[in-house]
Amino acid sequence: MGTGAGDADATDCRTVRVTYRRANGRLAEAELDRIPVDEVAGGLPVREFRWYRGRKHYSGWYHASTTGRMVAYESRLELARILIADFAGDIAEIAAQPFQLVGSDGTRIRRHVPDLFLVHVDGLVTVVDVKAPSRMKDPKVIAQFDWTRQVCSRRGWVYETWSGAEPAVVENVRFLAGYRRRDLVETSLIARVMEAAADQPTIGGVEAALAGHPHEIVRPVVLHLVWSGQLVTDLRSPLTRASRIRVAA
């Protein structure tokens, strides 16, 4: 898609309207350059979820450890991207279906609801659209992506299209998410696990160093510390007792 004057005018922040839903459930509307990032990040999905028998999509709500709030998803692929965002150490806010964009692409009026709105700890914003790999080359999808990318760029936001990551990484993050809640592990062992991890190169080695405690209590602590980023391992391989770990720098 070109970058001439017509395109610039079509995606000007003042010509794109945004509708979003505040935390109190009320809809709000503003020009793109005037919407408050905090309200969008802390708001509710702009699009209401419909539940019915026979629904083909895998929908639900995920409790994000990053925000302590529920995040909606409409497919397993969306859930995978949310999990990766929740696992990342540089994300401060996660919102799903954050707003509807309405504006011209120079030829027609477009309406689009992105899938995710991520606010990084440094204030950077990433808007994400999740699509199955089979749809990434659809001309209509590409045109929608191009327009949304230009709109986000006008606001100074990063725009990302996502169709998946390495299967092993996704599965490992999904598994680690089961240990994301600090209140569900034996926190009194955290210091000892960290001390052991400074000397022991594997998960099994850390468990052996704390042999006085049942491994079913020690291992959740280890996995929680991997989730929280205090311990680091290679997620491109399945997690086992032999997985190498180290204390984060």
C-alpha positions in Angstrom: 0.0 0.0 0.0 1.3 3.4 -0.9 2.4 6.2 1.4 1.2 9.2 -0.6 -0.7 12.2 0.7 -4.0 10.5 0.2 -3.0 7.6 2.5 -1.6 10.0 5.1 -4.9 12.0 5.2 -7.0 8.8 5.4 -5.2 7.5 8.4 -4.7 10.9 10.2 -5.4 10.5 13.9 -8.1 13.2 13.6 -10.0 11.3 11.0 -10.1 7.9 12.7 -12.7 7.5 15.4 -12.3 5.0 18.2 -15.0 3.4 20.3 -13.9 1.6 23.5 -15.6 0.3 26.7 -14.5 1.7 30.0 -14.1 -0.4 33.1 -17.6 0.5 34.3 -19.0 -1.0 31.1 -19.9 2.3 29.4 -18.9 2.9 25.8 -16.8 6.0 25.0 -15.8 7.5 21.7 -13.0 9.8 20.7 -10.5 10.6 17.9 -7.6 8.3 17.8 -5.1 10.9 19.1 -7.3 11.6 22.1 -8.1 8.2 23.5 -6.5 7.7 26.9 -4.2 4.6 27.0 -4.9 3.9 30.6 -8.7 3.8 30.1 -8.3 1.4 27.1 -5.8 -0.8 28.9 -8.1 -1.0 32.0 -11.3 -1.3 30.1 -13.6 -4.1 29.0 -13.8 -5.8 25.6 -15.6 -3.4 23.2 -17.3 -6.3 21.5 -19.7 -8.5 23.6 -19.0 -12.2 23.6 -21.8 -14.4 22.5 -22.1 -17.9 23.9 -24.3 -20.5 22.3 -24.4 -24.3 21.8 -22.4 -25.6 18.9 -20.1 -22.5 18.8 -17.0 -23.5 16.8 -14.6 -21.0 18.4 -12.7 -21.8 21.6 -13.6 -18.8 23.8 -13.1 -18.0 27.5 -11.4 -15.8 30.1 -7.8 -16.0 31.3 -6.7 -14.5 34.7 -3.5 -12.6 33.8 -0.8 -12.5 36.5 0.6 -9.3 35.0 -2.6 -7.3 35.7 -4.5 -9.4 38.2 -7.5 -9.1 35.8 -9.4 -11.4 33.5 -8.6 -11.2 29.8 -11.0 -12.5 27.1 -10.0 -14.6 24.2 -11.9 -16.0 21.2 -9.6 -18.8 20.1 -6.8 -21.0 21.2 -4.4 -18.9 19.1 -5.5 -15.7 20.9 -5.0 -17.5 24.2 -1.5 -18.5 23.2 -0.6 -14.9 22.4 -2.1 -13.7 25.7 -0.1 -16.3 27.6 3.1 -15.2 25.9 2.3 -11.6 26.8 1.6 -12.5 30.4 4.9 -14.4 30.5 6.9 -11.6 29.1 8.7 -9.5 31.6 8.2 -6.2 29.8 4.4 -6.1 29.6 2.4 -4.0 32.2 -1.1 -4.1 30.8 -3.1 -6.6 28.6 -6.5 -5.8 27.1 -8.5 -7.9 24.6 -10.8 -6.5 21.9 -9.8 -3.0 23.2 -11.6 -0.8 20.7 -13.2 -0.4 17.3 -11.4 1.7 14.8 -13.5 3.5 12.2 -11.9 5.5 9.3 -11.2 5.7 5.6 -8.5 4.0 3.8 -8.7 6.5 1.0 -11.3 4.4 -0.9 -13.8 3.0 1.6 -14.7 3.3 5.3 -13.2 0.5 7.4 -14.2 -0.8 10.8 -11.9 -3.1 12.7 -11.6 -4.4 16.3 -7.9 -5.5 17.0 -7.4 -8.5 19.2 -5.0 -7.3 21.8 -3.7 -4.1 23.3 -0.4 -4.4 25.1 1.2 -1.7 27.2 4.9 -2.2 27.9 6.6 -1.1 31.2 8.3 1.7 29.3 5.0 3.0 28.0 5.3 1.6 24.5 2.0 0.3 23.1 1.7 -2.7 20.8 -1.6 -3.5 19.1 -1.9 -7.1 18.0 -4.1 -8.9 15.5 -4.1 -12.7 15.7 -4.9 -14.7 12.6 -4.5 -18.4 11.7 -1.6 -19.0 9.3 -4.0 -20.1 6.6 -5.6 -16.6 6.5 -2.4 -14.5 6.6 -2.2 -14.4 2.8 -5.9 -13.5 2.2 -6.0 -10.2 0.2 -8.8 -8.9 2.4 -6.9 -9.7 5.6 -3.7 -8.1 4.2 -5.6 -4.9 3.3 -7.1 -4.8 6.8 -3.6 -5.3 8.3 -2.1 -2.6 6.1 -4.7 0.0 7.1 -4.5 -0.9 10.8 -0.7 -0.7 10.7 -0.9 2.8 9.2 -3.5 3.9 11.8 -1.4 2.6 14.7 1.8 4.2 13.3 0.0 7.6 13.2 -0.6 7.3 17.0 3.0 6.1 17.6 2.0 2.5 18.4 3.6 -0.7 17.2 1.3 -3.0 15.2 1.9 -6.7 15.2 0.3 -9.5 13.3 0.7 -12.9 14.9 0.0 -16.4 13.7 1.8 -18.5 16.2 5.3 -19.2 17.7 7.4 -22.3 18.0 5.1 -25.1 19.3 7.5 -26.1 22.0 7.7 -22.5 23.3 3.9 -22.1 23.3 3.4 -25.4 25.1 6.0 -24.7 27.7 4.5 -21.2 28.4 1.1 -22.8 28.6 2.4 -25.3 31.1 4.3 -22.7 33.2 1.1 -20.6 33.3 -0.3 -23.2 35.7 2.3 -22.0 38.2 2.0 -18.3 37.7 0.2 -17.6 41.0 2.7 -16.9 43.8 0.0 -17.5 46.4 -0.3 -21.2 45.3 3.4 -22.2 45.8 5.4 -22.6 49.0 6.9 -19.1 49.1 9.0 -20.0 52.2 11.2 -22.1 49.9 11.8 -19.4 47.2 15.1 -18.2 48.8 16.4 -21.7 49.2 15.5 -22.6 45.6 17.3 -19.5 44.3 20.4 -20.4 46.3 20.3 -24.0 45.0 19.9 -22.7 41.4 23.0 -20.7 41.7 25.0 -23.9 42.1 22.8 -26.6 40.4 22.5 -26.4 36.6 19.3 -28.4 36.2 15.8 -28.6 37.6 16.5 -32.1 38.9 19.6 -30.8 40.6 17.7 -28.1 42.4 15.2 -30.6 43.6 18.0 -32.9 44.8 19.6 -30.0 46.7 16.3 -29.6 48.6 15.9 -33.3 49.2 14.5 -32.7 52.7 11.3 -31.3 51.0 8.9 -33.3 48.8 9.7 -32.7 45.1 5.9 -32.1 44.6 6.4 -29.0 46.7 9.8 -27.9 45.4 9.0 -28.3 41.7 6.1 -25.8 41.7 8.4 -23.3 43.3 11.0 -23.8 40.6 8.4 -23.5 37.8 6.9 -20.4 39.4 10.3 -18.8 39.4 10.8 -19.7 35.7 7.4 -18.1 35.0 8.3 -15.0 36.9 11.6 -14.6 35.2 13.8 -15.1 38.2 15.1 -18.4 36.8 15.8 -18.8 33.1 15.7 -21.9 30.9 15.5 -22.8 27.2 11.8 -23.0 26.3 12.5 -24.4 22.9 12.8 -27.9 24.4 10.3 -29.8 26.6 10.7 -29.0 30.3 12.1 -32.0 32.2 14.2 -32.7 35.3 17.2 -32.5 33.0 16.3 -29.0 31.7 19.2 -26.6 32.4 18.3 -23.5 34.5 20.2 -20.5 35.7 19.5 -17.5 37.9 18.4 -14.5 35.8 21.1 -11.8 35.4 
